[in-house]
Amino acid sequence: MHHILAIDQGTTSSRAMVFDEALTLKSVAQEEFPQIYPHPGWVEHDPSDLWSSVAATARAAVERAEIDGSLAAIGITNQRETVVVWERASGHPIHNAIVWQDRRTADLCHALAEAGHEPLITGRTGLLLDPYFSATKLKWLLDHVEGARARARRGELLFGTVDSYLIWKLTGGRAHVTDATNAARTMLFDIGRGTWDAEICGLLDIPMEMLPEVKDCAAPFGMTRADLFGREIPILGVAGDQQAATCGQACFRPGMMKSTYGTGCFALLNTGEERVTSRARLLTTIAYQLGGKRTYALEGSIFIAGAVVQWLRDGLKIIRKAGETQGLALSSDAAQDLVIVPAFTGLGAPWWKPESRGAVFGLTRNSGPAEFARAALESVGYQTRDLLEAMRADWAAGAEGVLRVDGGMAASDWSMQFLADIIGAPVDRPVVRETTALGVAWLAGMQAGLCPGPEEFAADWALERRFEPQMEAAVREAKYDRWGRAVRAVMAV
C-alpha cells in the first residue's frame, strides 16, 4: 500500500502525519517552536525553526509509520499570510518571518486607505487593507532591511509564504512555487484573473521578480532532496491551512460552511463559481483551485480562538493545560456573566480594528479561574456568530444551516454545545478531526492517482457527533447582545 505524508506547518508548532491511500491516519509527530515578540503587536518566527521543526517531524512521522519505502507523495499545508524573504543563492532568510498576527504595518494600511487605494485592492484581491495580509509585511521588509529592495530587483531575493519557503528547502532550491489559495492571501494576487497584480505590486514598490509561480492545489510542485527520505518524493498537494480544512471537511458544495479552531478561528462559506463581494467586511477568497478552475469562498477571520486558552495557561497561569478549561467551565458560577473580548492583536472580521485591545467585563470579587475559563470559551462562540451573521447578510440565499467544525478546540464538548446554542444552529463534528492535514493529504493523493475525486471523497465524510441548540432563544439573544455591547466598548477606547 502507498502512503502520503502531510506536513502541517502552523503558528505555534509543526506537525507531520502519514496517511495510507485510504486516508487512514498511521502516525503523527509534532514539535513546538518559539514565538518572538520584538515589540507590542509584533510577532515573528525564526525561519530556521520552521524548517528544522518540519524536517524533524516529517522524518519522525515516516519512521513511526514503518512504511518501508512506500511514501508516494507529500502534501503541505501552512499558516497563511506569514512572510519569508530569502536569498536565492544561499537560501538564507534576510530577516525573521513576519507572522500573520503581526500588526506593525497598521499605519501603512491606514495611509493607503486614506489615499483611496482600498477599492482597487479589494476589487482585485477580495481582501481588505489590513496588516493581516502579506503585502504590507513584505513592503516593510524591503523598506527596513538594508539593500533589500535593490537586491530583490536584481533577482537575488525571493518572497514566499511559508509553503513556498518549505518547498524551496525541501527541493534544495529547485522550486519557487506556491498554490492559488496561499497566493490569494498575499493581497498581491488578482483572484479573478488568477495572476499576480502588477498595479498593486507597483503601488507597494514590490519587485515582481521575487514572486513565486502559482499552481493549482493539486499539482506537481517539485521533488524533494533525496537525502531527506532516502529518495526523491514528489510534492503534489499544497493549500493554506483553512482551505485545506475546507477540503478535509468535504465542503465542496456551494452553501457549505466550516469553522476551524486553532490559534485563531476561520470560517469559510463555499460560494462556488460565484465571487461574492462582501458588504459586511468579510473576505472574498479562493477556497481551492483544481484543474485550473477556481472555487470561491467568503471567509471570516478571528485572530484569537485557541490562543485565548493559551493566555489562560501562559499569561494568567490559571490552568496547566488546555483540557482543564472544560471542567472549569462546567463548575463556573452561572450567575456571573463575565465577558472576555480577546482582542490581543486587534479585532478581526467583521470589525477589522487592528488598534483595539482586549478587555474583561463583569468582574466581581467572586470571579475566579472557572469564570475566566467559561468566558474564554464563550468568546470563541460569540466571535463565530459574528462571522456567520455577516455571511448570511452577504449571501443569505446560499448559506446552509449546519456548521462543520474542526481544530483543537472542537474536541471540547462544552465549547461545541455553547457554539450550537449561541449560533442557534446544528454543529457537526467529524470522526476525523485532523481535517487540515487530511485535506492536503487528499489533494496530494488525488494528484498521485491514489485517492478519489471530490464527490467520492465527500461521500466518505463521517459524522462523529451533532450538537443541537438547547439554549432558550431569549437567553441566547440576551447573551449575544451583552457580547455586542462589550465589543463596541472595546472599539470605543
C-alpha positions as CSV (number, residue, x, y, z in Angstrom):
1,M,0.0,0.0,0.0
2,H,1.2,3.5,-0.8
3,H,1.4,6.3,1.8
4,I,1.1,10.1,1.8
5,L,3.0,12.5,4.1
6,A,1.0,15.6,5.2
7,I,3.1,18.4,6.5
8,D,1.1,20.9,8.6
9,Q,3.2,23.9,9.5
10,G,1.2,26.0,12.0
11,T,1.6,29.2,14.0
12,T,2.9,27.6,17.2
13,S,4.0,24.1,16.1
14,S,4.8,22.0,13.1
15,R,3.2,18.6,12.6
16,A,3.6,15.8,10.2
17,M,1.2,12.9,9.6
18,V,1.3,9.8,7.5
19,F,-1.9,8.6,5.8
20,D,-2.3,5.4,3.8
21,E,-4.1,5.6,0.4
22,A,-7.4,5.0,2.1
23,L,-6.6,8.2,4.1
24,T,-6.4,6.3,7.4
25,L,-4.0,8.1,9.8
26,K,-0.9,5.9,10.5
27,S,1.4,8.2,12.5
28,V,1.8,11.7,13.9
29,A,4.8,13.8,15.0
30,Q,4.6,17.3,16.4
31,E,7.1,19.9,17.6
32,E,6.5,23.4,19.1
33,F,8.8,26.3,18.4
34,P,9.3,29.7,20.0
35,Q,7.2,32.8,19.3
36,I,9.2,36.1,19.0
37,Y,7.6,39.4,20.2
38,P,10.1,42.2,19.4
39,H,7.5,45.0,20.2
40,P,3.9,45.1,21.3
41,G,1.7,43.9,18.4
42,W,4.7,42.5,16.5
43,V,5.0,38.7,16.0
44,E,7.9,36.9,14.3
45,H,9.3,33.4,13.8
46,D,12.8,32.3,13.1
47,P,12.6,30.7,9.7
48,S,15.2,28.1,10.8
49,D,12.8,27.0,13.5
50,L,10.1,26.5,10.9
51,W,12.4,24.4,8.7
52,S,14.0,22.4,11.4
53,S,10.7,21.5,13.1
54,V,9.2,20.5,9.7
55,A,12.3,18.4,8.8
56,A,12.3,16.7,12.2
57,T,8.6,15.9,12.4
58,A,8.4,14.7,8.8
59,R,11.3,12.2,9.4
60,A,9.8,11.1,12.7
61,A,6.3,10.6,11.3
62,V,7.7,8.5,8.4
63,E,9.8,6.4,10.9
64,R,6.9,5.8,13.2
65,A,4.6,4.7,10.4
66,E,7.1,2.0,9.5
67,I,6.1,2.2,5.8
68,D,9.2,0.6,4.3
69,G,9.8,3.0,1.4
70,S,6.1,3.2,0.3
71,L,5.9,7.0,0.6
72,A,4.4,8.1,-2.7
73,A,3.5,11.8,-2.2
74,I,3.8,14.8,0.1
75,G,1.2,17.5,0.8
76,I,1.9,20.8,2.5
77,T,-0.5,23.0,4.4
78,N,0.6,26.0,6.3
79,Q,-0.1,29.1,8.4
80,R,-1.1,31.7,5.8
81,E,-0.1,35.3,5.2
82,T,3.2,34.9,7.1
83,V,6.1,36.3,5.1
84,V,9.6,35.0,4.5
85,V,12.2,36.6,2.3
86,W,15.4,34.7,1.5
87,E,18.5,34.8,-0.7
88,R,18.1,32.9,-4.0
89,A,21.8,31.8,-3.9
90,S,22.1,30.6,-0.3
91,G,18.5,30.1,0.8
92,H,19.3,32.2,3.9
93,P,16.4,34.4,5.2
94,I,17.2,38.1,5.4
95,H,15.1,38.6,8.5
96,N,12.8,36.7,10.8
97,A,9.4,35.7,9.3
98,I,6.7,38.2,10.0
99,V,3.7,36.3,11.2
100,W,0.1,36.7,10.1
101,Q,-0.8,38.1,13.6
102,D,1.7,40.9,13.3
103,R,0.2,44.5,13.3
104,R,3.4,46.6,12.6
105,T,2.0,47.9,9.3
106,A,-1.3,49.2,10.6
107,D,-0.2,52.8,10.0
108,L,0.8,52.0,6.4
109,C,-2.6,50.3,5.8
110,H,-4.4,53.3,7.2
111,A,-2.3,55.7,5.0
112,L,-3.1,53.6,1.9
113,A,-6.8,53.6,2.7
114,E,-6.8,57.3,3.3
115,A,-5.1,57.8,-0.1
116,G,-8.1,55.9,-1.7
117,H,-6.4,52.6,-2.6
118,E,-8.6,50.2,-0.8
119,P,-11.3,49.8,-3.6
120,L,-8.6,48.8,-6.1
121,I,-7.0,46.3,-3.7
122,T,-10.4,44.8,-2.5
123,G,-11.7,44.7,-6.1
124,R,-8.7,42.7,-7.3
125,T,-7.8,40.6,-4.3
126,G,-11.0,40.2,-2.4
127,L,-9.2,41.3,0.7
128,L,-9.3,44.4,3.0
129,L,-6.4,46.8,3.6
130,D,-5.2,45.2,6.8
131,P,-1.8,44.3,8.3
132,Y,-3.0,40.7,8.5
133,F,-2.1,40.1,4.8
134,S,1.3,39.5,3.3
135,A,1.8,42.5,1.1
136,T,2.5,45.3,3.6
137,K,4.7,42.9,5.6
138,L,6.7,42.3,2.5
139,K,6.9,46.1,1.9
140,W,8.1,46.6,5.5
141,L,11.0,44.1,5.0
142,L,12.0,45.8,1.7
143,D,11.9,49.2,3.4
144,H,13.7,48.2,6.6
145,V,16.3,45.6,5.7
146,E,19.3,47.4,4.2
147,G,19.7,46.9,0.4
148,A,16.7,44.5,0.3
149,R,14.7,46.2,-2.5
150,A,17.7,46.7,-4.8
151,R,18.7,43.1,-4.3
152,A,15.1,42.0,-5.0
153,R,15.1,43.9,-8.2
154,R,18.4,42.2,-9.3
155,G,16.7,38.8,-8.7
156,E,18.8,38.0,-5.6
157,L,15.9,37.7,-3.2
158,L,12.8,35.6,-3.2
159,F,9.5,36.1,-1.4
160,G,7.1,33.4,-0.2
161,T,4.5,32.4,2.3
162,V,5.6,29.5,4.5
163,D,4.6,26.9,1.9
164,S,7.0,28.5,-0.7
165,Y,9.8,28.6,1.8
166,L,9.4,25.0,2.8
167,I,9.2,23.8,-0.8
168,W,12.4,25.7,-1.6
169,K,14.1,24.0,1.3
170,L,12.6,20.5,0.6
171,T,13.6,20.7,-3.1
172,G,17.1,22.1,-2.4
173,G,16.3,25.4,-4.1
174,R,14.9,23.9,-7.3
175,A,11.3,25.1,-7.0
176,H,10.0,28.6,-6.2
177,V,6.2,27.9,-6.2
178,T,3.0,28.4,-4.3
179,D,-0.6,27.5,-4.8
180,A,-3.6,29.7,-5.6
181,T,-5.0,29.6,-2.1
182,N,-1.8,30.9,-0.5
183,A,-1.3,33.4,-3.3
184,A,-4.8,34.7,-2.7
185,R,-3.9,35.7,0.9
186,T,-0.9,37.9,0.0
187,M,-3.0,41.0,-1.2
188,L,-0.9,40.9,-4.4
189,F,-3.0,38.3,-6.3
190,D,-5.9,39.1,-8.7
191,I,-8.3,36.3,-7.7
192,G,-10.5,36.9,-10.8
193,R,-7.7,36.5,-13.4
194,G,-5.6,34.2,-11.3
195,T,-2.3,36.2,-11.7
196,W,-0.1,38.4,-9.7
197,D,-1.3,42.0,-10.0
198,A,1.4,44.4,-11.4
199,E,-0.5,47.5,-10.4
200,I,-0.7,46.6,-6.7
201,C,2.9,45.5,-6.8
202,G,3.8,48.8,-8.3
203,L,1.8,50.7,-5.7
204,L,3.7,49.0,-2.9
205,D,7.1,49.1,-4.8
206,I,7.4,45.3,-4.7
207,P,9.6,43.8,-7.5
208,M,7.6,41.1,-9.2
209,E,10.8,39.2,-9.8
210,M,10.7,37.9,-6.3
211,L,7.2,36.3,-6.5
212,P,6.7,32.5,-6.9
213,E,4.9,30.7,-9.7
214,V,1.3,29.9,-8.8
215,K,-0.2,26.4,-9.3
216,D,-3.4,24.5,-8.6
217,C,-3.8,23.0,-5.2
218,A,-3.2,19.5,-6.7
219,A,-0.2,19.8,-9.0
220,P,3.5,18.8,-9.3
221,F,5.3,21.3,-7.0
222,G,8.7,19.7,-7.2
223,M,10.8,16.7,-6.0
224,T,12.3,16.6,-2.5
225,R,16.1,16.2,-2.0
226,A,17.0,12.5,-2.0
227,D,18.8,12.8,1.4
228,L,15.6,13.7,3.3
229,F,13.7,10.4,2.8
230,G,16.2,8.2,1.2
231,R,14.9,9.0,-2.3
232,E,13.2,11.9,-4.1
233,I,9.5,12.2,-3.2
234,P,7.0,14.3,-5.3
235,I,5.2,17.2,-3.6
236,L,1.8,17.0,-5.1
237,G,-0.6,19.0,-2.9
238,V,-0.5,22.5,-1.3
239,A,-3.2,24.6,0.3
240,G,-3.3,27.2,3.0
241,D,-4.4,25.7,6.3
242,Q,-8.0,26.9,6.2
243,Q,-8.5,25.9,2.6
244,A,-7.0,22.5,3.3
245,A,-9.5,22.2,6.2
246,T,-12.3,23.1,3.8
247,C,-11.2,20.2,1.6
248,G,-10.8,17.9,4.5
249,Q,-14.3,18.7,5.6
250,A,-15.6,18.0,2.1
251,C,-17.2,21.4,1.8
252,F,-17.4,21.1,-2.0
253,R,-21.0,22.2,-2.4
254,P,-21.9,25.9,-2.6
255,G,-23.5,26.9,0.7
256,M,-21.5,24.5,2.9
257,M,-19.7,26.1,5.8
258,K,-16.8,25.0,8.1
259,S,-15.1,26.6,11.0
260,T,-11.6,25.7,12.2
261,Y,-10.5,26.4,15.8
262,G,-6.7,26.6,16.2
263,T,-4.7,29.6,17.3
264,G,-7.3,31.7,15.6
265,C,-10.7,30.8,14.2
266,F,-11.5,30.8,10.5
267,A,-14.9,30.2,9.0
268,L,-15.3,29.6,5.2
269,L,-18.5,29.5,3.2
270,N,-18.3,27.9,-0.2
271,T,-19.8,30.2,-2.9
272,G,-18.9,28.0,-5.8
273,E,-18.1,29.8,-9.1
274,E,-19.7,33.0,-7.8
275,R,-17.2,35.5,-6.4
276,V,-19.4,37.2,-3.8
277,T,-18.5,40.7,-2.8
278,S,-19.0,41.2,0.9
279,R,-20.9,44.2,2.2
280,A,-20.2,43.0,5.8
281,R,-16.4,43.3,5.6
282,L,-15.7,39.6,5.1
283,L,-13.1,38.4,2.7
284,T,-13.7,37.0,-0.7
285,T,-11.1,34.4,-1.3
286,I,-10.2,31.2,-3.2
287,A,-11.5,28.1,-1.5
288,Y,-9.5,25.8,-3.8
289,Q,-8.3,25.5,-7.4
290,L,-8.4,22.2,-9.2
291,G,-7.8,21.7,-12.9
292,G,-7.4,25.4,-13.4
293,K,-10.9,26.1,-12.1
294,R,-11.2,28.4,-9.1
295,T,-13.9,27.8,-6.4
296,Y,-14.6,30.9,-4.3
297,A,-15.5,31.4,-0.6
298,L,-16.5,34.0,1.9
299,E,-14.1,33.9,4.9
300,G,-14.3,35.4,8.3
301,S,-11.1,35.5,10.3
302,I,-10.9,35.6,14.1
303,F,-7.4,36.3,15.4
304,I,-7.7,34.8,18.8
305,A,-9.5,31.5,19.5
306,G,-7.3,28.7,20.9
307,A,-4.9,31.5,21.8
308,V,-7.2,32.7,24.5
309,V,-6.8,29.4,26.2
310,Q,-3.0,29.7,25.8
311,W,-3.4,33.1,27.5
312,L,-5.1,31.5,30.5
313,R,-2.2,29.0,30.7
314,D,0.8,31.1,29.9
315,G,-0.3,34.6,30.8
316,L,-2.7,34.3,33.8
317,K,-1.3,30.8,34.7
318,I,-4.7,29.7,36.0
319,I,-4.6,26.4,34.1
320,R,-1.7,24.0,33.4
321,K,-3.1,22.5,30.2
322,A,-5.9,23.4,27.7
323,G,-8.0,20.4,28.6
324,E,-8.7,21.9,32.1
325,T,-10.9,24.6,30.7
326,Q,-13.9,22.4,30.0
327,G,-14.1,21.2,33.6
328,L,-13.6,24.7,34.9
329,A,-16.4,26.0,32.7
330,L,-18.8,23.3,33.9
331,S,-18.0,24.3,37.5
332,S,-18.4,28.1,37.0
333,D,-21.0,30.2,38.7
334,A,-23.8,30.7,36.1
335,A,-24.9,33.8,37.9
336,Q,-21.7,35.6,36.9
337,D,-21.9,36.9,33.4
338,L,-18.2,37.5,32.7
339,V,-17.3,38.6,29.1
340,I,-13.8,38.5,27.7
341,V,-13.2,40.3,24.4
342,P,-9.8,38.7,23.4
343,A,-8.6,41.5,21.1
344,F,-5.0,40.9,22.0
345,T,-3.8,41.6,18.4
346,G,-6.8,43.7,17.3
347,L,-10.3,42.7,16.2
348,G,-10.6,40.6,13.0
349,A,-13.7,40.1,10.9
350,P,-16.2,41.7,10.7
351,W,-14.8,44.6,12.7
352,W,-11.2,44.9,11.4
353,K,-9.9,47.1,14.1
354,P,-6.2,46.4,14.4
355,E,-5.7,49.1,17.1
356,S,-8.3,47.5,19.5
357,R,-7.1,45.6,22.5
358,G,-8.7,43.1,24.8
359,A,-10.9,43.7,27.8
360,V,-12.8,41.8,30.6
361,F,-16.3,42.9,31.6
362,G,-18.5,42.0,34.6
363,L,-15.8,41.2,37.1
364,T,-16.8,40.7,40.7
365,R,-15.0,39.7,43.9
366,N,-16.1,36.1,43.2
367,S,-14.7,35.9,39.7
368,G,-12.1,33.2,39.6
369,P,-10.4,30.7,37.3
370,A,-13.7,28.9,36.5
371,E,-15.5,32.1,35.4
372,F,-12.4,33.2,33.3
373,A,-12.3,29.7,31.6
374,R,-16.0,29.8,30.8
375,A,-15.8,33.4,29.4
376,A,-12.7,32.5,27.3
377,L,-14.5,29.6,25.7
378,E,-17.7,31.6,25.2
379,S,-15.7,34.3,23.4
380,V,-14.9,31.9,20.6
381,G,-18.6,31.1,20.2
382,Y,-19.6,34.8,20.2
383,Q,-17.0,35.6,17.6
384,T,-18.1,32.7,15.4
385,R,-21.7,34.1,15.5
386,D,-20.3,37.5,14.4
387,L,-18.9,35.8,11.3
388,L,-22.0,33.7,10.5
389,E,-24.3,36.7,10.8
390,A,-22.1,38.6,8.4
391,M,-22.0,35.7,5.9
392,R,-25.8,35.4,6.0
393,A,-26.1,39.1,5.3
394,D,-23.8,38.8,2.3
395,W,-25.1,35.6,0.8
396,A,-28.3,34.6,2.6
397,A,-29.8,32.5,-0.3
398,G,-26.8,30.2,-0.4
399,A,-25.8,29.5,3.2
400,E,-26.8,26.1,4.6
401,G,-27.8,25.8,8.3
402,V,-25.2,23.4,9.5
403,L,-21.7,24.3,10.6
404,R,-18.9,21.7,10.3
405,V,-16.1,22.2,12.9
406,D,-12.6,21.0,13.4
407,G,-9.4,22.0,15.1
408,G,-8.1,21.6,18.7
409,M,-11.0,23.4,20.4
410,A,-13.6,21.3,18.5
411,A,-12.7,18.4,20.9
412,S,-14.4,20.3,23.8
413,D,-18.0,19.1,24.1
414,W,-18.8,22.1,26.3
415,S,-17.4,24.6,23.7
416,M,-19.2,23.0,20.8
417,Q,-22.5,22.8,22.7
418,F,-22.2,26.5,23.6
419,L,-21.4,27.2,19.9
420,A,-24.5,25.5,18.8
421,D,-26.5,27.3,21.4
422,I,-25.2,30.8,20.6
423,I,-25.5,30.5,16.8
424,G,-28.9,28.7,17.0
425,A,-27.9,26.0,14.5
426,P,-26.5,22.5,14.5
427,V,-22.8,22.0,14.8
428,D,-21.3,18.8,13.2
429,R,-18.0,17.4,14.4
430,P,-16.5,14.8,12.1
431,V,-14.9,11.4,13.0
432,V,-11.6,12.6,11.6
433,R,-10.8,15.9,13.3
434,E,-7.4,16.4,11.6
435,T,-9.1,17.9,8.7
436,T,-6.3,20.3,7.7
437,A,-3.8,17.5,7.3
438,L,-6.5,15.2,5.8
439,G,-7.4,17.8,3.2
440,V,-3.9,18.3,1.9
441,A,-3.2,14.5,2.0
442,W,-6.3,14.0,-0.1
443,L,-5.1,16.7,-2.6
444,A,-1.6,15.1,-2.9
445,G,-3.1,11.6,-3.1
446,M,-5.6,12.6,-5.7
447,Q,-2.8,14.1,-7.8
448,A,-0.8,10.9,-7.4
449,G,-3.8,8.8,-8.6
450,L,-4.2,7.1,-5.2
451,C,-7.3,8.9,-3.8
452,P,-10.7,9.6,-5.4
453,G,-12.1,12.8,-6.7
454,P,-14.2,15.3,-4.7
455,E,-17.6,13.6,-4.9
456,E,-16.4,10.2,-3.8
457,F,-14.2,11.7,-1.1
458,A,-17.2,13.7,0.2
459,A,-19.3,10.6,0.3
460,D,-16.9,9.1,2.9
461,W,-17.1,12.1,5.3
462,A,-18.4,10.7,8.6
463,L,-20.2,12.5,11.5
464,E,-18.9,11.8,15.0
465,R,-21.4,14.0,16.8
466,R,-24.0,16.6,16.1
467,F,-24.6,19.4,18.7
468,E,-28.2,20.7,18.6
469,P,-29.1,24.1,20.1
470,Q,-30.5,23.8,23.6
471,M,-30.4,27.3,24.9
472,E,-33.7,29.3,25.0
473,A,-33.9,31.9,22.3
474,A,-34.4,34.8,24.8
475,V,-31.3,33.7,26.8
476,R,-29.3,33.4,23.5
477,E,-30.2,36.9,22.3
478,A,-29.6,38.5,25.7
479,K,-26.1,36.9,26.0
480,Y,-25.2,37.9,22.4
481,D,-26.5,41.5,23.0
482,R,-24.1,41.7,26.0
483,W,-21.3,40.5,23.9
484,G,-22.1,43.1,21.2
485,R,-22.0,45.9,23.8
486,A,-18.7,44.7,25.1
487,V,-17.2,44.7,21.6
488,R,-18.5,48.2,20.9
489,A,-16.9,49.3,24.2
490,V,-13.5,47.9,23.2
491,M,-13.7,49.6,19.9
492,A,-14.6,52.9,21.6
493,V,-11.4,53.0,23.7
